Amino acid sequence: AGKVAVTQAVYNFLSQITSLYGITFSNAYSVGSTYSSGSATFTEILNNVFTAGDRYMARVASHTTSDGNMWEEWNRETGASQGAQQLTWSHEAHSAASRHRAAALAIVGA
């Protein structure tokens, strides 16, 4: 829609990607504010959300074997793959994320 409305949920999400992926924001944003396309804050939010998504996808790729095998989960303590192998929803979640990223890029014109 050409704007980002920062609700409490959006604020919490942006805070989470900051802590999980080491992403920093140089522009301030606040709950209740709306940032329009073309503003520095809008652009930074969009870029940082894409960066967080890319870092997550890279993490998934690092847990995927060369033949495409994926596990259900990763161990919280060791990071090792564990659980059921080759679950269709693991593969579909990754495929869906790739499709949605491509669609988002088409919308923002990147």
N, C-alpha and C positions, 0 to 999 in steps of 0.2 A: 504493500500500500504506500510505499515511499516514506514510511516513518517507523520509528521504534517508540512505543509507549512503554515506559519503565514502570511496571507494576511491581508489587513486592515479590512476586514469583520471578519476574525477569531479573530484578535486582539480586535475588538469591542465586539464580542461575549464573549470572555474571560473576558473583563472588565465588561460586563454586569452581568455575573454570579458571579463575585467578589462582586459587589454591591448588587445584589438581594439576594444572598444566603450566604453572609459572608464568602466566600471561599477565602483563601489566597494562593498565590504562593510564594514559597521560591526561586525558580529558575527563573531567568530573561528570558524573551522571547521578541522578537522584530519583527516588520513587515519586511518581506523580508527574514527572516531566516527560515531554514528547520531543524527540529529535527528528527533524526532517531530513530527507535525502539531500545530500550536498553539504550538510553541516559536518564539521570535524568529528563531533561525538558520534553521529550516525555512522560515518565511515569507519571509525575506530571500533565501534561495537560490532558491526558486520564483519570486519576483517578479523577481529579477535575470536568471534564465534566460528568462522571458517577455520582459523588456526587451531582452535581446540578440537574441532571435528577431525581435521587432518591428523592431529597428533593421536587422537583416539584410533583412527583407522590404521595408522602406522603401528600402534600397539597391537591391534588385532592381527595385522599382517605378521608381526614378529612371533605370534603364537600360532600361526598357520604353517603347516609343513609345506615342503616344496610341491607335494602332490595335491595340495588343497585341503588336507585334513584339518578339521577344527574340533575342539572339545567344547563341552557344555559350559565350563567355567574355568577360572584361574584361582589357584590357591592364594588366599589373602596374605599369608605369611611368606611364602616362597616365590609366588608368581608362576609356579609350575602349572601347566595345563592338567586338568583333572575332570572327572565325571564322564558322562557318556560322550562317545565320539560320533561324529557325522550326523548330528541332529539337524534336521532340515531347517528348524527355526534359527539355528546359529548361522547357517549359510544365508538364509533369507534376510535376516537382520542386517548382515553385512551388505548384501545385494541391494536391499531397500535403502540403506544409508547412502550407498553410491548413487543410486537413482535420484534420491532426494537432493543430494549435493549438486548433481548436474542440473536439476530443475531450478534450484536456488540460484546457481550461477547464471543460468539463462535469464532469470527474472532481474537480477541486479546488473546484468550486462557485462559481466566480467569475462 
